[in-house]
Amino acid sequence: MAETSNEMRALVCVEPDRIEIRRAPRPEDRPGHIRLKVEAIGICGTDYHIYKGQQPYLSYPRTMGHELAARAMEDSSDGRIARGDLVVVNPYMTCGTCHACTIGKPNCCENIGVLGVHRDGGMCEEIVIPEGNAYPATDLEPRAAAMVEFLAIGAHGVRRSRLAEGSTALIVGAGPIGAGAALFAQIAGAKVTVRDTSAERLALVQNILPDATCETVDEAGDQSFDTVFDATGNINAMNAGLKFVAHGGAYVLLSVVKGDLNFADPEFHKRETTLIASRNALKADFEHVVDCMARGLVPIDAFATHRTTLDDAVTDLPKWSEDRGSVVKALIHV
């Protein structure tokens, strides 16, 4: 099909196990929105799940992508963003009127719609989003800005935990979210231990956090920790994690899975455990990650292990979906 001014390329998951480049209409202008040229996209575990047909409540075909760095194609109406500025996209589209939104928690909006999941996302050339969902990232390069969203999820969990400087923290699960939580727990001043069943994944985290203790689950002892973060995505691990929480400690669940949490109430109560669910991230978390990146506190090269282009992602994304043990973060450069 010949290219016209109102068309763009988009990487579309047509159905499970089938992705392709398609021509798509460029998004229309909308009041209160800003047009962005997509520069880089992080591939999330959710994207792999969509490709494999494992994401519930999703309709196909779907343009994936919610970890986005983009350049403004126009000035924002409030003067925060100028044409050409690099921005980070907050992909959580919220209603602004539900109880969560009105108390300052749009990250758990009752009517939330996530780009690339509930609606078409950013694996394309242009997007139009609400101005308030674009955050300036002028001190970053595109590949760093494309990693802000997934790192903000771990940073949000650490902030919610009220982790104290000098305390101990255990992160169970050495995937990207766990690695991000471990990094921001360390930035907050905790002594960090990371556990996983995979020695390969732990080696990747050790490269990101040389000062952290990384150990397989089989190597773990009976030490307790002031704060325990679960990032496994495994209900059995989530139910088992309470035993590692010190008396007076907190248990933070970054993972969300189908299933029931089951704790022995005497164990839960004798510790006076604080149980915290952590979902998505807030603007303050995005800004904290951007600031830490600009200050050189985030090892960008260690996180950004793989890269591809929009065209090559047709073959690379399926390949990486079968080999996630060697991937921390893969990035698509548009």
N, C-alpha and C positions, 0 to 999 in steps of 0.2 A: 504493500500500500504506500502510495506517495505521501511524503511528509507535508503537512500543512501547518500553518501558524497556530492552529487551535488543537494540535495533537502533541503528545509526548510519549516517551517510552516508559513502560512500567513493567516490573517483574511481578508476574501474577501466578499465584498458586491456583491453578484451574480446578484441581481436585487432589485428593491425597496422592502423593507420589508423582505429581506432575506439575512442573513449573515451566513457564515460558515467558519470553519477552513479547509484549503486546503493545499496540498503539492504543492510547487512551486519550479521552478529551482532557485538555488542560482544565484545572479547577476554575470555577467562576469566582469573580470578586464578590465579597460580601461585606456589608457594613461591620465595622469593629474588628475586621480580620486583616491579616497581613500576608502578602504573597512571598514565598520563600523558594529559592533555588536549592535543592537538596545537594549537599556536597559529600556526605559520608553517612553510612548507616551501620550500626552494630547489629550483628545477627544474634538474637536472643534464643534461649531455650524454647520460648513460646513459638518462635518462628519454625524451629525444627519440629515441634509438636504439630503445628499447623500442616507442615509438609507431610508428616507421617499420619495425619488424620487422627491425632490424639488430643485435639483441643476441643473441649465441649462448647456448646452454644455458639458455634461459628458456622457461617454459611459460605459456600464457595460459588464462584471464584472470589479470591481475596488478594488484594495487593497488601503484602505484609510490610513490616517495618515500623518500629516505634522508638528505636534508639537513634536519634537524628541530630545531625549537625547541618546547618543550612545558612545561606546568605540572604539577607533581606533584599528583595527586588524593589522596595519602596520604603519611604520613611514611615515610621509608626506615627499615629495621630498624637500620641502623648510625648513625642520627642525622645523617648528612651532609646530608640533604634533608628539608625540612619541607613539609607540605601547602601548596600555593600558590606554592612556589618555581619560578622559571623554570630550566629545565635545557636543556643541549645533549645530544643523543642521539648516542652512538657507535654507528653502524649495523652494525658488524662483529660478527656473532655467531660466537664461537669455541668450540673444543672444550675448551680448557684442559689437554689431555693430550698433544698431539702434540709433536714435537721443538721446533718454532718457539715454541709456547706456553710450554714449560718453560724456554726460554732467554730469555724476556722479549720475544719478537717475535710477539705475537698478531696483529699487522697482516698477517702472511703465514702465518697458521694453515693447516695442510694440509687442514682441513675447514671452512674459513670459509664462512659464509652471510651475505650482505649483505641487509639489509632493503630491500624494494622491487625486488630483483633475483632472488635465490634463494628468497625468501619474501615474503609480502605486507608492504608498507611503510607509510609514514605519511601518505599522501594521504587522510586520513580524520579522524574526530573524536577517537578514542582509540586508544592502543596500550598494550600491556603488555610490558615489556622487563626483562632482568636488571638488578638495582639497580646493578651495577658499570658498566653502560653508560650511566648518566645522570650527567652532570657539572654541578655547580651553575654557574649563569650569572646570579646575582641582580643583578649590576651592569649587565646588558645589557638592551636592548629586544628583543622577539621577532624582528624582521627581522634584527638583527645576529646573534643567536644561531643563526638558521637558516643563516647563511653560514659558521659556524665550521668545519664539516666539510670543505668544499671548500678553504678557506684552509689548513686543517691539512695537507692533502696537499702543498701547496707548501712549507709550513713544515717538514714532515718531510724533504722532499728537501734543503732548505737545511741542516738540522741534520746530515743524513747526509754532506753534502759537506764538512763541517768548514771551511767558507768562512772566510777570515781577514779581519778588519777592514782596510780599505784596499785590498783586492784588487779585481780586475775580474771581473765576471760577465756572461755572455751568456745570455739566455733566448730560445730560438727557439720561437715559437708564442705568439700574443697572445690566446689564449682565457682563460677564467676561471682555469684551473690555472696557466697561464703568468703571468698577471697576479698571482696570489697568490704564486708563487715569486719574481717580481720584487720585490714589496713586501717579502717577508721576507728576501730577499737584501739589500735596501737597509737594512732595520731592523738586519741583522747587520753593517752597515758597509761593504758593497761598493759600488763604482761600477758602476751597472747599465746595460746595453744590452739592448733588446728588439727582436727582428726578427720579421717576419711577411710574408706575401705580400699582405696586405690593409691598405691605408692606412686604411680605415674602422676596423678593429679596433685598429690602432696609435693612432688618435686617441682611442679609449676608454681605452687604457692610459695615454696621455699625460695624460689628465684625472685618472687615479688617481695617477700618479707624475710630477708636473711636472718633477722633477730628473733623470729617466731620459733616456737617449738612445734614441729610437724611430726605427727606419729600416726601410724595406722591404728584402726580400732582394736586390732589384735594386740598391739603393743601397749594399749592404754591401761593405766593402773586404776586405783580407786580414789585419786585425788579429787577434791571438790573445788569448785570455782565460784567466785563472787557473782559472775554473770555467765550464763550459758546461752549461746545462740544456736538455733537449729536452722540449717540451710540445706537439708538433705532432700526434701521433697519425698520423704519416705515415712509413712505413718508409724511403722514399727520403731524407727529411730526416734521419732518425735515422742512416742510414749516412753521410750527408754531413757531419754535425756534427763528427766527429773533427778535421777540418782546422782548426777554429777553437780547439782546445784548445792552450794554451801548453805548452811543455816543462815537465814537472813538475806539470801541471795535472790536473784531474778532469773527467770527463764523466758527468753524472747524467741518467739516463733516467727521466723522470716518465711518459712515454707507454708504453702497452702495446698492441701491435697484432699481428695475425697476420703472420708473415713472419720472415725470417732476417736477423740483423745480420751485415754484411760489412764488415770493416775490412782495409785493407792492413796486414799485420803489421809491416813495417818502420816505417810511420808510427806505429803504435800503440806500438811498443817504443822508438823513438828519443825519444819524449816521456816515457817511463816513466809512461804514462797510468794514472790510477786510474779504473776503470770501475765505476759504481755504479748499481744498479737501486733504485728507490724505489717502494714499494707502500703505498697507504693511509696511515695515520697511527697514532701511539700516543697514549696518554692525555697524555703530556707535551706533545705537539704541540697537542692540543686546548686544554690549559691555557695554553700559550704564546700561542695566538691569542686566547683569552678575555682574558688579561692585557693584551695589546697593544691590543685593542679598548677595554678599560676605561680604558687610559691615553691614548686618543685617537690612537693611531698608525695606525689603519686608517680610511681615508676611506669610511665606510659609504655615504654618498649617492652617491659615484662608482661603487661596486660595484653597488648596488641600483638598477638602471636600469629595471626593469619590475615591476609588481605586478598581482595579480588575486585573485579569490576561488575557493573550491572549485567553486562552480557555474559561474562564468565561465571557469574553466580548460578546460572542455569545448571551447570555441571558441578560447581564447587560446593554449593549448599547441600545437595543430596549426599555428596561424598563426606562432608564434615558431619552430617547428621549421623553417620555410621561410625565416626571416629572422634567423638567428643572428648575422649580421654586426653588427647594431645592438644586440644584447643582451649585457651582461656577466652579470648575474644577475637572473633573474625569480623572484619570490617569490609563493607562494600564501598568503593569509591566511585562516585558518579561522574 
